[in-house]
Amino acid sequence: MLKIFAVSTALALAAGAAVAAPVGYGSAVVRVGDLDAGRPADVARLQKRLEAAALEACGAQADSVRMVKQAIARSDCYRETLAQASTQVRTGLAIR
């Protein structure tokens, strides 16, 4: 439930949300302006975007083989990056 809340609240950010990995890794921007928080399909689309951005921020490339992406998805970097993005979304909404 918390995951869905974080994803749906991320939709409220019009320009985009930055997904930054822990120190020593990269970052990525997730565009959300074209998504509607009221549509389950858009919530799922945002979740996929956040996951792809976390993979990218932690070292995967668009053309990385599946095994590389799976290894990164099991890493601390990936888990911490998704948690940090969720926190940033909640914090951003609290400021508004």
For each residue, the residues with C-beta under 8 A, 3 or more apart:
1: 4 5
2: 5 6 86
3: 6 7 47 86
4: 1 7 8 43
5: 1 2 8 9
6: 2 3 9 10 85 86 89 90
7: 3 4 10 11 43 46 47 50
8: 4 5 11 37 43
9: 5 6 12 37 89 90 93
10: 6 7 13 17 30 32 46 50 85 86 89
11: 7 8 32 35 36 37 42 43 46
12: 9 37 93 96
13: 10 16 17 32 89 92
14: 32 33
15: 31 32 33
16: 13 29 30 31 32 33
17: 10 13 29 30 32 85 88 89 92
18: 27 28 29 30 88
19: 27 28 29 30 50 53 54 57 81 84 85
20: 26 27 57 81 84
21: 24 25 26 27 54 57 58 77 80 81
22: 25 76 77 80 81 84
23:
24: 21
25: 21 22 57 58 59 77 81
26: 20 21 56 57 58 59
27: 18 19 20 21 57
28: 18 19 52 53 54 56 57
29: 16 17 18 19 53
30: 10 16 17 18 19 46 49 50 53 85
31: 15 16 34 49
32: 10 11 13 14 15 16 17 35 46 49
33: 14 15 16
34: 31
35: 11 32 39 42 43 45 46
36: 11 39 42
37: 8 9 11 12 42 43
38: 42
39: 35 36 42 43
40: 43 44
41: 44 45
42: 11 35 36 37 38 39 45 46
43: 4 7 8 11 35 37 39 40 46 47
44: 40 41 47 48
45: 35 41 42 48 49
46: 7 10 11 30 32 35 42 43 49 50
47: 3 7 43 44 50 51
48: 44 45 51 52
49: 30 31 32 45 46 52 53
50: 7 10 19 30 46 47 53 54 82 85
51: 47 48 54 55 73 82
52: 28 48 49 55 56
53: 19 28 29 30 49 50 56 57 81 85
54: 19 21 28 50 51 57 58 78 81 82 85
55: 51 52 58 59 60 64 69 72 73 78
56: 26 28 52 53 59 60 61 62
57: 19 20 21 25 26 27 28 53 54 77 81
58: 21 25 26 54 55 72 75 77 78 81
59: 25 26 55 56 72 77
60: 55 56 64 68 69 72
61: 56 64
62: 56
63:
64: 55 60 61 68 69 72
65: 68 69
66: 69 70
67: 70 71
68: 60 64 65 71 72
69: 55 60 64 65 66 72 73
70: 66 67 73 74
71: 67 68 74 75
72: 55 58 59 60 64 68 69 75 77 78
73: 51 55 69 70 78
74: 70 71 78
75: 58 71 72 78 79
76: 22 79 80
77: 21 22 25 57 58 59 72 80 81
78: 54 55 58 72 73 74 75 81 82
79: 75 76 82 83
80: 21 22 76 77 83 84
81: 19 20 21 22 25 53 54 57 58 77 78 84 85
82: 50 51 54 78 79 85 86
83: 79 80 86 87
84: 19 20 22 80 81 87 88
85: 6 10 17 19 30 50 53 54 81 82 88 89
86: 2 3 6 10 82 83 89 90
87: 83 84 90 91
88: 17 18 84 85 91 92
89: 6 9 10 13 17 85 86 92 93
90: 6 9 86 87 93 94
91: 87 88 94 95
92: 13 17 88 89 95 96
93: 9 12 89 90 96
94: 90 91
95: 91 92
96: 12 92 93
